[in-house]
Amino acid sequence: MQLISPEKIFRGSGAWFKALPQIKKISKRPLVLGRSLATNNIRQQIYKDLLEDNFEIYIANLEYDCCFEDLERVKSIVLKNNCDSIIAIGGGKVLDSGKFLADTLSIPVITVPLSASTCAGWTALSNIYSINGQFIKDIELKSCPKILVFDHEFIKTAPKRTLSSGIADALAKWYESSLTCSKVEDGLVQQAIQISRVLRDQLLISGESAYQSQYVQNLSWCNVVEGCSLTAGLIGGIGGEKCRTAAAHAFHNAITQIISTHKPLHGEIVGVGILLQLRLEETINNNKLADQSIKQLLLLMKKLNLPTTIAELGINVFENNNLQKIAEFTCREKSEIHFLPFEISQQDIIATISNFEKQEIKIS
């Protein structure tokens, strides 16, 4: 079974108001889930809109990332008030939390992304973390969201950092799927890979313009934010698990095991993971074009103020046995690293990261 897309998608300026009548058809007593103080003004406006439309709303805010302890607390609020849906408003961790809770309770979820930092508003997946933000596992859900509301007026208020992070995360779709699925003959998978290639080209061409000019009249910005949040989700829906993750996300999951005071965003870590994956392809799989791909990516990443090394994520891999910890988690039995078409060992990871962190790559 494939879970390809949300049942209904509203996108563009004013999408929230267009979605309200559809939300009302499936819910009267929603739990409205949020988190960040930075997005409180938008949530307050949404609360007001729901109350004016005669919804009986209940409110809960996450205290941590999408973690079981927090999820249990919010679940009790949903059950106590007999809520009939969850409206998740925020970034990827909030959206993943809302999806997981709705899936567990068999009620519909409405996702309202407030940035283009991930495709979490689209997918039938939730990534679970510890209270400290360490990746634990991803969980496949029974369905994609009932309704996805991608309102450009909300998205344009997000910090520029979230957009650059989203661009890095969306770029990974091509770099991972083209490697893991290159020999898969399934037609839908091949179509997903080609969509990811088109998305990569759009992001490479328009990413800087979108980052520099975040307003709804900028067509580049509109295309990029929808590419990061919608197209990236579609690729995973059509292509399945192997079109979603490989080494870049395996590195992400491992790097989160090291607590950093910098608190890097998901896509920022994935972006570094793409560079490390390409270096693995060059050194282990003899990919002659990998170094050129790294230089091409670095040009864009520098313009988007993205981290390009683990050190720039706030982690020194050469202390506290961090390098060994990352290598062990990257190569654990259920890691996405094993989707690669060539074998990888812990020693390969240690050597690749050590060399990568020490070198200075010339991009001129």
BALOBA-1460 file (C-alpha; in Angstrom, 3 decimals):
// residues 364
<rec num="1" residu="m" x="0.000" y="0.000" z="0.000"/>
<rec num="2" residu="q" x="1.215" y="3.495" z="-0.855"/>
<rec num="3" residu="l" x="0.112" y="6.628" z="0.959"/>
<rec num="4" residu="i" x="0.718" y="9.242" z="-1.683"/>
<rec num="5" residu="s" x="-0.854" y="12.527" z="-0.640"/>
<rec num="6" residu="p" x="-3.224" y="14.402" z="1.681"/>
<rec num="7" residu="e" x="-6.893" y="14.044" z="0.800"/>
<rec num="8" residu="k" x="-7.322" y="17.795" z="0.163"/>
<rec num="9" residu="i" x="-4.677" y="20.465" z="-0.362"/>
<rec num="10" residu="f" x="-5.239" y="24.209" z="-0.163"/>
<rec num="11" residu="r" x="-2.332" y="26.362" z="-1.310"/>
<rec num="12" residu="g" x="-1.554" y="29.991" z="-2.097"/>
<rec num="13" residu="s" x="-2.482" y="33.248" z="-0.419"/>
<rec num="14" residu="g" x="-5.711" y="32.951" z="1.560"/>
<rec num="15" residu="a" x="-5.586" y="29.156" z="1.608"/>
<rec num="16" residu="w" x="-6.542" y="29.093" z="5.298"/>
<rec num="17" residu="f" x="-9.871" y="30.821" z="4.692"/>
<rec num="18" residu="k" x="-10.588" y="28.613" z="1.689"/>
<rec num="19" residu="a" x="-9.967" y="25.549" z="3.847"/>
<rec num="20" residu="l" x="-12.220" y="26.533" z="6.754"/>
<rec num="21" residu="p" x="-15.494" y="25.254" z="5.222"/>
<rec num="22" residu="q" x="-13.851" y="21.876" z="4.492"/>
<rec num="23" residu="i" x="-12.415" y="21.685" z="8.003"/>
<rec num="24" residu="k" x="-15.868" y="22.383" z="9.404"/>
<rec num="25" residu="k" x="-17.259" y="19.392" z="7.516"/>
<rec num="26" residu="i" x="-15.014" y="17.001" z="9.430"/>
<rec num="27" residu="s" x="-14.551" y="18.692" z="12.806"/>
<rec num="28" residu="k" x="-16.398" y="20.660" z="15.452"/>
<rec num="29" residu="r" x="-14.125" y="20.170" z="18.484"/>
<rec num="30" residu="p" x="-10.509" y="20.347" z="17.259"/>
<rec num="31" residu="l" x="-7.396" y="20.343" z="19.383"/>
<rec num="32" residu="v" x="-5.152" y="23.092" z="18.033"/>
<rec num="33" residu="l" x="-1.515" y="22.082" z="18.474"/>
<rec num="34" residu="g" x="1.436" y="24.468" z="18.335"/>
<rec num="35" residu="r" x="4.740" y="25.207" z="19.999"/>
<rec num="36" residu="s" x="6.963" y="28.153" z="19.146"/>
<rec num="37" residu="l" x="6.537" y="31.591" z="20.707"/>
<rec num="38" residu="a" x="7.696" y="33.008" z="17.370"/>
<rec num="39" residu="t" x="4.522" y="31.742" z="15.675"/>
<rec num="40" residu="n" x="2.156" y="32.684" z="18.491"/>
<rec num="41" residu="n" x="0.628" y="35.647" z="16.644"/>
<rec num="42" residu="i" x="-0.417" y="33.481" z="13.692"/>
<rec num="43" residu="r" x="-1.854" y="30.841" z="16.018"/>
<rec num="44" residu="q" x="-3.808" y="33.493" z="17.916"/>
<rec num="45" residu="q" x="-5.337" y="34.673" z="14.633"/>
<rec num="46" residu="i" x="-6.215" y="31.078" z="13.720"/>
<rec num="47" residu="y" x="-7.822" y="30.564" z="17.152"/>
<rec num="48" residu="k" x="-9.894" y="33.706" z="16.557"/>
<rec num="49" residu="d" x="-10.956" y="32.553" z="13.080"/>
<rec num="50" residu="l" x="-12.033" y="29.166" z="14.441"/>
<rec num="51" residu="l" x="-14.009" y="30.703" z="17.305"/>
<rec num="52" residu="e" x="-15.752" y="33.127" z="14.954"/>
<rec num="53" residu="d" x="-16.708" y="30.134" z="12.803"/>
<rec num="54" residu="n" x="-18.292" y="28.460" z="15.863"/>
<rec num="55" residu="f" x="-15.669" y="25.781" z="16.447"/>
<rec num="56" residu="e" x="-15.262" y="24.589" z="20.031"/>
<rec num="57" residu="i" x="-11.489" y="24.649" z="20.246"/>
<rec num="58" residu="y" x="-8.990" y="23.240" z="22.700"/>
<rec num="59" residu="i" x="-5.362" y="24.313" z="22.764"/>
<rec num="60" residu="a" x="-2.130" y="22.477" z="23.538"/>
<rec num="61" residu="n" x="1.493" y="23.472" z="23.005"/>
<rec num="62" residu="l" x="4.417" y="21.093" z="22.745"/>
<rec num="63" residu="e" x="7.269" y="21.487" z="25.208"/>
<rec num="64" residu="y" x="9.829" y="19.449" z="23.272"/>
<rec num="65" residu="d" x="10.412" y="17.936" z="19.842"/>
<rec num="66" residu="c" x="8.109" y="15.134" z="18.695"/>
<rec num="67" residu="c" x="8.797" y="12.827" z="21.677"/>
<rec num="68" residu="f" x="6.701" y="10.152" z="23.374"/>
<rec num="69" residu="e" x="6.617" y="11.935" z="26.744"/>
<rec num="70" residu="d" x="5.130" y="15.081" z="25.221"/>
<rec num="71" residu="l" x="2.800" y="13.103" z="22.965"/>
<rec num="72" residu="e" x="1.314" y="11.238" z="25.931"/>
<rec num="73" residu="r" x="0.608" y="14.529" z="27.712"/>
<rec num="74" residu="v" x="-1.167" y="16.010" z="24.688"/>
<rec num="75" residu="k" x="-3.019" y="12.757" z="24.038"/>
<rec num="76" residu="s" x="-4.612" y="12.992" z="27.485"/>
<rec num="77" residu="i" x="-5.880" y="16.500" z="26.645"/>
<rec num="78" residu="v" x="-7.461" y="15.212" z="23.427"/>
<rec num="79" residu="l" x="-9.174" y="12.342" z="25.238"/>
<rec num="80" residu="k" x="-10.309" y="14.444" z="28.212"/>
<rec num="81" residu="n" x="-12.063" y="16.933" z="25.932"/>
<rec num="82" residu="n" x="-13.328" y="14.412" z="23.372"/>
<rec num="83" residu="c" x="-11.659" y="16.310" z="20.505"/>
<rec num="84" residu="d" x="-12.678" y="15.103" z="17.050"/>
<rec num="85" residu="s" x="-9.601" y="16.305" z="15.096"/>
<rec num="86" residu="i" x="-6.172" y="17.811" z="15.495"/>
<rec num="87" residu="i" x="-5.115" y="20.988" z="13.740"/>
<rec num="88" residu="a" x="-1.303" y="21.031" z="13.834"/>
<rec num="89" residu="i" x="0.166" y="24.485" z="13.224"/>
<rec num="90" residu="g" x="3.902" y="25.035" z="13.010"/>
<rec num="91" residu="g" x="7.142" y="23.460" z="11.856"/>
<rec num="92" residu="g" x="7.992" y="19.851" z="11.116"/>
<rec num="93" residu="k" x="8.121" y="18.616" z="14.732"/>
<rec num="94" residu="v" x="4.659" y="20.060" z="15.476"/>
<rec num="95" residu="l" x="3.212" y="18.620" z="12.266"/>
<rec num="96" residu="d" x="4.747" y="15.201" z="12.973"/>
<rec num="97" residu="s" x="3.328" y="15.287" z="16.505"/>
<rec num="98" residu="g" x="-0.152" y="16.164" z="15.297"/>
<rec num="99" residu="k" x="-0.073" y="13.435" z="12.666"/>
<rec num="100" residu="f" x="1.112" y="10.811" z="15.136"/>
<rec num="101" residu="l" x="-1.539" y="11.694" z="17.728"/>
<rec num="102" residu="a" x="-4.346" y="11.737" z="15.161"/>
<rec num="103" residu="d" x="-3.172" y="8.418" z="13.776"/>
<rec num="104" residu="t" x="-3.048" y="6.854" z="17.257"/>
<rec num="105" residu="l" x="-6.528" y="8.137" z="18.121"/>
<rec num="106" residu="s" x="-8.037" y="7.475" z="14.664"/>
<rec num="107" residu="i" x="-9.206" y="11.056" z="14.188"/>
<rec num="108" residu="p" x="-8.423" y="13.338" z="11.220"/>
<rec num="109" residu="v" x="-5.444" y="15.689" z="11.213"/>
<rec num="110" residu="i" x="-5.240" y="19.042" z="9.464"/>
<rec num="111" residu="t" x="-1.674" y="20.242" z="8.920"/>
<rec num="112" residu="v" x="-0.914" y="23.965" z="8.661"/>
<rec num="113" residu="p" x="2.815" y="24.508" z="8.000"/>
<rec num="114" residu="l" x="4.168" y="27.883" z="9.079"/>
<rec num="115" residu="s" x="7.444" y="27.513" z="7.185"/>
<rec num="116" residu="a" x="8.855" y="25.675" z="4.175"/>
<rec num="117" residu="s" x="11.481" y="23.910" z="6.275"/>
<rec num="118" residu="t" x="10.239" y="20.346" z="5.621"/>
<rec num="119" residu="c" x="7.573" y="18.328" z="3.796"/>
<rec num="120" residu="a" x="6.126" y="17.075" z="7.105"/>
<rec num="121" residu="g" x="2.754" y="18.673" z="6.340"/>
<rec num="122" residu="w" x="2.331" y="16.206" z="3.462"/>
<rec num="123" residu="t" x="3.620" y="12.820" z="4.557"/>
<rec num="124" residu="a" x="2.258" y="9.754" z="6.358"/>
<rec num="125" residu="l" x="5.335" y="9.637" z="8.582"/>
<rec num="126" residu="s" x="6.324" y="10.938" z="11.992"/>
<rec num="127" residu="n" x="9.918" y="11.190" z="13.171"/>
<rec num="128" residu="i" x="10.217" y="10.476" z="16.884"/>
<rec num="129" residu="y" x="12.893" y="12.138" z="19.020"/>
<rec num="130" residu="s" x="14.019" y="12.026" z="22.626"/>
<rec num="131" residu="i" x="13.336" y="14.923" z="24.993"/>
<rec num="132" residu="n" x="16.886" y="16.080" z="24.201"/>
<rec num="133" residu="g" x="16.221" y="16.100" z="20.449"/>
<rec num="134" residu="q" x="17.984" y="12.854" z="19.553"/>
<rec num="135" residu="f" x="16.426" y="10.934" z="16.666"/>
<rec num="136" residu="i" x="14.899" y="7.615" z="17.764"/>
<rec num="137" residu="k" x="12.938" y="6.295" z="14.780"/>
<rec num="138" residu="d" x="10.398" y="7.165" z="12.123"/>
<rec num="139" residu="i" x="6.920" y="5.701" z="12.259"/>
<rec num="140" residu="e" x="4.750" y="5.016" z="9.223"/>
<rec num="141" residu="l" x="1.189" y="6.201" z="9.759"/>
<rec num="142" residu="k" x="-2.086" y="4.829" z="8.439"/>
<rec num="143" residu="s" x="-2.742" y="7.816" z="6.179"/>
<rec num="144" residu="c" x="-1.539" y="11.183" z="4.994"/>
<rec num="145" residu="p" x="-3.213" y="14.244" z="6.540"/>
<rec num="146" residu="k" x="-6.899" y="14.719" z="5.815"/>
<rec num="147" residu="i" x="-6.315" y="18.349" z="4.859"/>
<rec num="148" residu="l" x="-3.097" y="20.261" z="4.183"/>
<rec num="149" residu="v" x="-3.303" y="24.059" z="4.318"/>
<rec num="150" residu="f" x="-0.262" y="25.713" z="2.750"/>
<rec num="151" residu="d" x="-1.013" y="29.433" z="3.048"/>
<rec num="152" residu="h" x="1.648" y="31.660" z="1.517"/>
<rec num="153" residu="e" x="0.700" y="34.489" z="3.883"/>
<rec num="154" residu="f" x="1.755" y="32.285" z="6.792"/>
<rec num="155" residu="i" x="4.867" y="30.938" z="5.096"/>
<rec num="156" residu="k" x="6.243" y="34.370" z="4.214"/>
<rec num="157" residu="t" x="6.474" y="35.281" z="7.914"/>
<rec num="158" residu="a" x="8.952" y="32.470" z="8.630"/>
<rec num="159" residu="p" x="12.649" y="33.272" z="9.235"/>
<rec num="160" residu="k" x="14.917" y="33.007" z="6.181"/>
<rec num="161" residu="r" x="16.848" y="30.278" z="7.983"/>
<rec num="162" residu="t" x="13.855" y="27.929" z="7.764"/>
<rec num="163" residu="l" x="13.689" y="28.354" z="3.986"/>
<rec num="164" residu="s" x="17.364" y="27.600" z="3.448"/>
<rec num="165" residu="s" x="16.962" y="24.554" z="5.680"/>
<rec num="166" residu="g" x="13.959" y="23.439" z="3.627"/>
<rec num="167" residu="i" x="15.896" y="23.835" z="0.380"/>
<rec num="168" residu="a" x="18.676" y="21.577" z="1.694"/>
<rec num="169" residu="d" x="16.175" y="18.967" z="2.859"/>
<rec num="170" residu="a" x="14.351" y="18.998" z="-0.491"/>
<rec num="171" residu="l" x="17.584" y="18.762" z="-2.471"/>
<rec num="172" residu="a" x="18.315" y="15.513" z="-0.661"/>
<rec num="173" residu="k" x="15.387" y="13.900" z="-2.478"/>
<rec num="174" residu="w" x="17.431" y="13.819" z="-5.700"/>
<rec num="175" residu="y" x="20.804" y="13.008" z="-4.224"/>
<rec num="176" residu="e" x="19.378" y="10.127" z="-2.214"/>
<rec num="177" residu="s" x="16.721" y="8.667" z="-4.539"/>
<rec num="178" residu="s" x="18.833" y="8.828" z="-7.696"/>
<rec num="179" residu="l" x="21.416" y="6.699" z="-5.906"/>
<rec num="180" residu="t" x="19.205" y="4.208" z="-4.056"/>
<rec num="181" residu="c" x="16.668" y="3.666" z="-6.832"/>
<rec num="182" residu="s" x="18.723" y="3.982" z="-10.012"/>
<rec num="183" residu="k" x="18.264" y="0.289" z="-10.842"/>
<rec num="184" residu="v" x="14.647" y="-0.023" z="-9.687"/>
<rec num="185" residu="e" x="12.433" y="-0.775" z="-12.700"/>
<rec num="186" residu="d" x="9.122" y="0.205" z="-11.088"/>
<rec num="187" residu="g" x="7.602" y="2.969" z="-13.240"/>
<rec num="188" residu="l" x="6.286" y="5.068" z="-10.353"/>
<rec num="189" residu="v" x="9.659" y="4.997" z="-8.632"/>
<rec num="190" residu="q" x="11.395" y="6.138" z="-11.815"/>
<rec num="191" residu="q" x="8.844" y="8.929" z="-12.207"/>
<rec num="192" residu="a" x="9.495" y="10.000" z="-8.605"/>
<rec num="193" residu="i" x="13.229" y="10.175" z="-9.332"/>
<rec num="194" residu="q" x="12.592" y="12.377" z="-12.362"/>
<rec num="195" residu="i" x="10.369" y="14.685" z="-10.311"/>
<rec num="196" residu="s" x="13.176" y="14.940" z="-7.762"/>
<rec num="197" residu="r" x="15.583" y="15.882" z="-10.571"/>
<rec num="198" residu="v" x="13.285" y="18.670" z="-11.771"/>
<rec num="199" residu="l" x="12.894" y="19.847" z="-8.175"/>
<rec num="200" residu="r" x="16.678" y="19.866" z="-7.699"/>
<rec num="201" residu="d" x="17.112" y="21.987" z="-10.840"/>
<rec num="202" residu="q" x="14.447" y="24.463" z="-9.722"/>
<rec num="203" residu="l" x="16.071" y="24.810" z="-6.307"/>
<rec num="204" residu="l" x="19.554" y="25.254" z="-7.763"/>
<rec num="205" residu="i" x="18.270" y="27.888" z="-10.189"/>
<rec num="206" residu="s" x="15.760" y="29.749" z="-7.994"/>
<rec num="207" residu="g" x="16.848" y="28.991" z="-4.432"/>
<rec num="208" residu="e" x="18.971" y="32.110" z="-3.971"/>
<rec num="209" residu="s" x="16.303" y="34.420" z="-5.426"/>
<rec num="210" residu="a" x="13.651" y="32.900" z="-3.158"/>
<rec num="211" residu="y" x="15.912" y="33.228" z="-0.132"/>
<rec num="212" residu="q" x="16.766" y="36.862" z="-0.834"/>
<rec num="213" residu="s" x="13.217" y="38.015" z="-1.733"/>
<rec num="214" residu="q" x="10.616" y="36.314" z="0.438"/>
<rec num="215" residu="y" x="7.338" y="37.755" z="-0.754"/>
<rec num="216" residu="v" x="4.332" y="36.234" z="-2.476"/>
<rec num="217" residu="q" x="4.749" y="38.319" z="-5.638"/>
<rec num="218" residu="n" x="8.118" y="36.657" z="-6.267"/>
<rec num="219" residu="l" x="7.353" y="33.632" z="-8.450"/>
<rec num="220" residu="s" x="10.691" y="32.066" z="-7.546"/>
<rec num="221" residu="w" x="9.780" y="32.224" z="-3.866"/>
<rec num="222" residu="c" x="6.347" y="30.659" z="-4.486"/>
<rec num="223" residu="n" x="7.828" y="27.838" z="-6.543"/>
<rec num="224" residu="v" x="10.614" y="27.143" z="-4.070"/>
<rec num="225" residu="v" x="8.472" y="27.062" z="-0.911"/>
<rec num="226" residu="e" x="5.937" y="24.790" z="-2.596"/>
<rec num="227" residu="g" x="8.744" y="22.611" z="-3.929"/>
<rec num="228" residu="c" x="10.201" y="22.185" z="-0.443"/>
<rec num="229" residu="s" x="6.899" y="21.516" z="1.308"/>
<rec num="230" residu="l" x="4.674" y="19.909" z="-1.329"/>
<rec num="231" residu="t" x="6.700" y="18.430" z="-4.196"/>
<rec num="232" residu="a" x="9.221" y="16.888" z="-1.809"/>
<rec num="233" residu="g" x="6.363" y="15.133" z="-0.024"/>
<rec num="234" residu="l" x="4.887" y="13.914" z="-3.308"/>
<rec num="235" residu="i" x="8.221" y="12.345" z="-4.289"/>
<rec num="236" residu="g" x="8.275" y="10.266" z="-1.132"/>
<rec num="237" residu="g" x="4.624" y="9.333" z="-1.582"/>
<rec num="238" residu="i" x="5.062" y="8.096" z="-5.141"/>
<rec num="239" residu="g" x="8.510" y="6.602" z="-4.746"/>
<rec num="240" residu="g" x="8.181" y="5.020" z="-1.318"/>
<rec num="241" residu="e" x="10.745" y="4.599" z="1.430"/>
<rec num="242" residu="k" x="13.858" y="4.318" z="-0.730"/>
<rec num="243" residu="c" x="12.990" y="7.599" z="-2.463"/>
<rec num="244" residu="r" x="12.865" y="9.344" z="0.886"/>
<rec num="245" residu="t" x="16.126" y="8.584" z="2.621"/>
<rec num="246" residu="a" x="19.652" y="7.254" z="2.242"/>
<rec num="247" residu="a" x="23.022" y="8.388" z="3.552"/>
<rec num="248" residu="a" x="22.173" y="12.089" z="3.961"/>
<rec num="249" residu="h" x="19.334" y="11.314" z="6.358"/>
<rec num="250" residu="a" x="21.323" y="8.526" z="8.008"/>
<rec num="251" residu="f" x="23.999" y="11.096" z="8.832"/>
<rec num="252" residu="h" x="21.279" y="13.461" z="10.116"/>
<rec num="253" residu="n" x="19.903" y="10.835" z="12.455"/>
<rec num="254" residu="a" x="23.365" y="10.027" z="13.771"/>
<rec num="255" residu="i" x="24.447" y="13.645" z="14.215"/>
<rec num="256" residu="t" x="21.360" y="14.375" z="16.358"/>
<rec num="257" residu="q" x="22.696" y="11.872" z="18.873"/>
<rec num="258" residu="i" x="25.350" y="14.465" z="19.791"/>
<rec num="259" residu="i" x="23.770" y="17.250" z="21.826"/>
<rec num="260" residu="s" x="24.642" y="20.693" z="20.422"/>
<rec num="261" residu="t" x="23.939" y="24.072" z="21.979"/>
<rec num="262" residu="h" x="23.507" y="25.444" z="18.420"/>
<rec num="263" residu="k" x="20.286" y="23.442" z="17.895"/>
<rec num="264" residu="p" x="20.605" y="23.128" z="14.099"/>
<rec num="265" residu="l" x="17.464" y="22.654" z="12.017"/>
<rec num="266" residu="h" x="16.620" y="19.328" z="10.357"/>
<rec num="267" residu="g" x="17.497" y="20.485" z="6.844"/>
<rec num="268" residu="e" x="20.727" y="22.119" z="7.976"/>
<rec num="269" residu="i" x="21.961" y="18.750" z="9.217"/>
<rec num="270" residu="v" x="20.650" y="16.967" z="6.104"/>
<rec num="271" residu="g" x="22.537" y="19.455" z="3.914"/>
<rec num="272" residu="v" x="25.814" y="18.485" z="5.566"/>
<rec num="273" residu="g" x="24.698" y="14.870" z="5.166"/>
<rec num="274" residu="i" x="24.369" y="15.319" z="1.385"/>
<rec num="275" residu="l" x="27.966" y="16.542" z="1.188"/>
<rec num="276" residu="l" x="29.170" y="13.576" z="3.246"/>
<rec num="277" residu="q" x="27.151" y="11.168" z="1.091"/>
<rec num="278" residu="l" x="28.742" y="12.568" z="-2.047"/>
<rec num="279" residu="r" x="32.176" y="12.162" z="-0.515"/>
<rec num="280" residu="l" x="31.323" y="8.519" z="0.275"/>
<rec num="281" residu="e" x="30.253" y="8.043" z="-3.346"/>
<rec num="282" residu="e" x="33.569" y="9.454" z="-4.514"/>
<rec num="283" residu="t" x="35.863" y="7.513" z="-2.204"/>
<rec num="284" residu="i" x="33.979" y="4.208" z="-1.797"/>
<rec num="285" residu="n" x="32.022" y="3.932" z="-5.046"/>
<rec num="286" residu="n" x="34.486" y="5.704" z="-7.359"/>
<rec num="287" residu="n" x="31.979" y="8.333" z="-8.518"/>
<rec num="288" residu="k" x="34.085" y="10.680" z="-10.656"/>
<rec num="289" residu="l" x="31.420" y="13.420" z="-10.647"/>
<rec num="290" residu="a" x="30.846" y="13.548" z="-6.886"/>
<rec num="291" residu="d" x="33.503" y="16.195" z="-6.228"/>
<rec num="292" residu="q" x="31.973" y="18.457" z="-8.874"/>
<rec num="293" residu="s" x="28.537" y="17.943" z="-7.319"/>
<rec num="294" residu="i" x="29.952" y="18.952" z="-3.931"/>
<rec num="295" residu="k" x="31.371" y="22.162" z="-5.372"/>
<rec num="296" residu="q" x="28.075" y="22.952" z="-7.118"/>
<rec num="297" residu="l" x="26.147" y="22.433" z="-3.885"/>
<rec num="298" residu="l" x="28.600" y="24.443" z="-1.830"/>
<rec num="299" residu="l" x="28.099" y="27.464" z="-4.072"/>
<rec num="300" residu="l" x="24.390" y="27.491" z="-3.275"/>
<rec num="301" residu="m" x="24.761" y="26.527" z="0.377"/>
<rec num="302" residu="k" x="27.147" y="29.417" z="1.019"/>
<rec num="303" residu="k" x="24.673" y="31.846" z="-0.567"/>
<rec num="304" residu="l" x="21.913" y="30.449" z="1.666"/>
<rec num="305" residu="n" x="24.066" y="30.704" z="4.816"/>
<rec num="306" residu="l" x="23.804" y="26.950" z="5.343"/>
<rec num="307" residu="p" x="26.322" y="25.007" z="7.452"/>
<rec num="308" residu="t" x="28.696" y="22.958" z="5.300"/>
<rec num="309" residu="t" x="30.549" y="20.974" z="7.985"/>
<rec num="310" residu="i" x="29.593" y="19.226" z="11.203"/>
<rec num="311" residu="a" x="31.714" y="21.812" z="13.025"/>
<rec num="312" residu="e" x="29.443" y="24.537" z="11.663"/>
<rec num="313" residu="l" x="26.512" y="22.642" z="13.201"/>
<rec num="314" residu="g" x="28.143" y="23.294" z="16.577"/>
<rec num="315" residu="i" x="29.695" y="19.835" z="17.030"/>
<rec num="316" residu="n" x="33.373" y="18.965" z="17.315"/>
<rec num="317" residu="v" x="33.633" y="15.403" z="16.028"/>
<rec num="318" residu="f" x="37.142" y="15.060" z="17.408"/>
<rec num="319" residu="e" x="36.141" y="15.206" z="21.078"/>
<rec num="320" residu="n" x="34.091" y="13.082" z="23.503"/>
<rec num="321" residu="n" x="34.254" y="10.084" z="21.179"/>
<rec num="322" residu="n" x="31.736" y="11.876" z="18.949"/>
<rec num="323" residu="l" x="33.127" y="10.454" z="15.727"/>
<rec num="324" residu="q" x="32.725" y="6.878" z="16.933"/>
<rec num="325" residu="k" x="29.189" y="7.601" z="18.193"/>
<rec num="326" residu="i" x="28.159" y="9.030" z="14.817"/>
<rec num="327" residu="a" x="29.714" y="6.101" z="12.951"/>
<rec num="328" residu="e" x="27.995" y="3.521" z="15.147"/>
<rec num="329" residu="f" x="24.565" y="5.110" z="14.821"/>
<rec num="330" residu="t" x="24.968" y="5.688" z="11.086"/>
<rec num="331" residu="c" x="25.782" y="2.014" z="10.538"/>
<rec num="332" residu="r" x="23.296" y="0.497" z="12.993"/>
<rec num="333" residu="e" x="21.223" y="-2.401" z="11.659"/>
<rec num="334" residu="k" x="18.109" y="-0.417" z="10.650"/>
<rec num="335" residu="s" x="19.924" y="2.625" z="9.320"/>
<rec num="336" residu="e" x="19.014" y="4.155" z="5.970"/>
<rec num="337" residu="i" x="22.715" y="4.006" z="5.072"/>
<rec num="338" residu="h" x="22.085" y="0.398" z="4.033"/>
<rec num="339" residu="f" x="19.888" y="1.607" z="1.151"/>
<rec num="340" residu="l" x="23.102" y="2.586" z="-0.622"/>
<rec num="341" residu="p" x="24.076" y="0.298" z="-3.528"/>
<rec num="342" residu="f" x="27.495" y="-0.306" z="-1.969"/>
<rec num="343" residu="e" x="28.680" y="-1.520" z="1.433"/>
<rec num="344" residu="i" x="29.626" y="0.983" z="4.122"/>
<rec num="345" residu="s" x="31.509" y="0.248" z="7.336"/>
<rec num="346" residu="q" x="31.980" y="2.273" z="10.504"/>
<rec num="347" residu="q" x="35.602" y="2.787" z="9.506"/>
<rec num="348" residu="d" x="34.448" y="4.267" z="6.168"/>
<rec num="349" residu="i" x="32.280" y="6.747" z="8.068"/>
<rec num="350" residu="i" x="35.087" y="7.683" z="10.456"/>
<rec num="351" residu="a" x="37.585" y="8.202" z="7.639"/>
<rec num="352" residu="t" x="35.151" y="10.181" z="5.476"/>
<rec num="353" residu="i" x="34.041" y="12.542" z="8.250"/>
<rec num="354" residu="s" x="37.596" y="12.994" z="9.558"/>
<rec num="355" residu="n" x="38.899" y="13.984" z="6.139"/>
<rec num="356" residu="f" x="35.869" y="16.128" z="5.345"/>
<rec num="357" residu="e" x="36.067" y="18.132" z="8.564"/>
<rec num="358" residu="k" x="39.792" y="18.798" z="8.094"/>
<rec num="359" residu="q" x="39.812" y="19.811" z="4.448"/>
<rec num="360" residu="e" x="39.087" y="23.131" z="2.849"/>
<rec num="361" residu="i" x="37.173" y="22.668" z="-0.401"/>
<rec num="362" residu="k" x="37.937" y="25.173" z="-3.149"/>
<rec num="363" residu="i" x="34.755" y="26.255" z="-4.905"/>
<rec num="364" residu="s" x="36.048" y="29.068" z="-7.065"/>
